[in-house]
Structures are given as C-alpha cells and as structure tokens.
C-alpha cells in the first residue's frame, strides 16, 4: 500500500514505459487489462492476467488505481511446454518424411541397378513393375506430406494422384479413363 504499481513490472517493461501506458489507458477508459510477466517481492517472475481500474470518490474525483491480478504462471508454462512439444514433433515429422522419401528413392535405385543384370524379359518386367509401384508409393507419400494441414487430407487430390499413379503403373492409361 502506498507504493507505486511500477514495483510489479519487469525492468524491461519499465524501460518501455508499460506502467505509464497502463495507467493512461485506465484513466482514459476507466480500466486497462494486461497479460504479462510481473515481479514478486522476492524478485521472481510470474505471469499474471490483470485489470487496473480507475478509482473515484462519490463526486467523480480521481483517487488512484486498483489492480487485481491472477497468477497464470502454470498456464503459461504449460502453453510454452506444449509449443515446444509441437516444435519437436514438427521436426520429427519432417525428419521422418525425409527418411521415408530417401528410402523409397534408394529402393527404386537398387531395383534399377539390379534389373540391369537381368536377361529374362518376364523377370525384368517384374522388376520394372515393382519400381513403378515404389515410385507410386513415393508420389502418394509426397502428396500426403505436402498438404498444409497434416491432420486434414484433401481426399480428392489424394485420390486423383492415386488413380493417376495406378493407371501409370499398370499401363492402363490408354485403355482406362478415370472420372473423379
């Protein structure tokens, strides 16, 4: 009591004039809300959601300010942990995609190298068909991964690519027409 509300603000916020901005808003509008880091008496920081209200007497004369704050540190820390977890999962997903893509390309390359040593036309055809199937899987994988929202798949696009690849793999593009 009797001390400036500036004592609750971090040094960074004080340097940017945040206490004065908050008081000016409360004077003008009757109240000012904020969600920011504040400082405890022992110097530790806590995240608070607060409302500063202009106080007036019965005649409307300005008396000062009252500020009510709710400590939301745990909520903020949980949000930060969640954001970090999401960043880690995005990195893991990108790495997994990259590895799957590279492995599929490696399989196609190995099949192509191996097929160069095959004289039997039937066996060679089987190798080429297998290469085409792996390429189709790689294209579908790329289509699925390239969507903006990995939780939502645009099934029409996915289905169009799948049918196109299947027709190419089985050489049916000249004989079969697909309408989706």
Secondary structure, DSSP 8 states (H G I E B T S, - for coil): --S-GGGGB-HHHHHTTHHHHHHHHHHHHSEEEEEEEEE-TTS-EEEEEEEEEEEE-TT--EEEEEEEEEE-HHHHHHHHHHHHHHHHHHHHHHHHHHHHHHHHHHHHHHHHHHHTT---HHHHHHHHHHHHHHHHHHHHHHHHHTSS-TTS--HHHHHHHHHHHHHHHTT-TTT-----
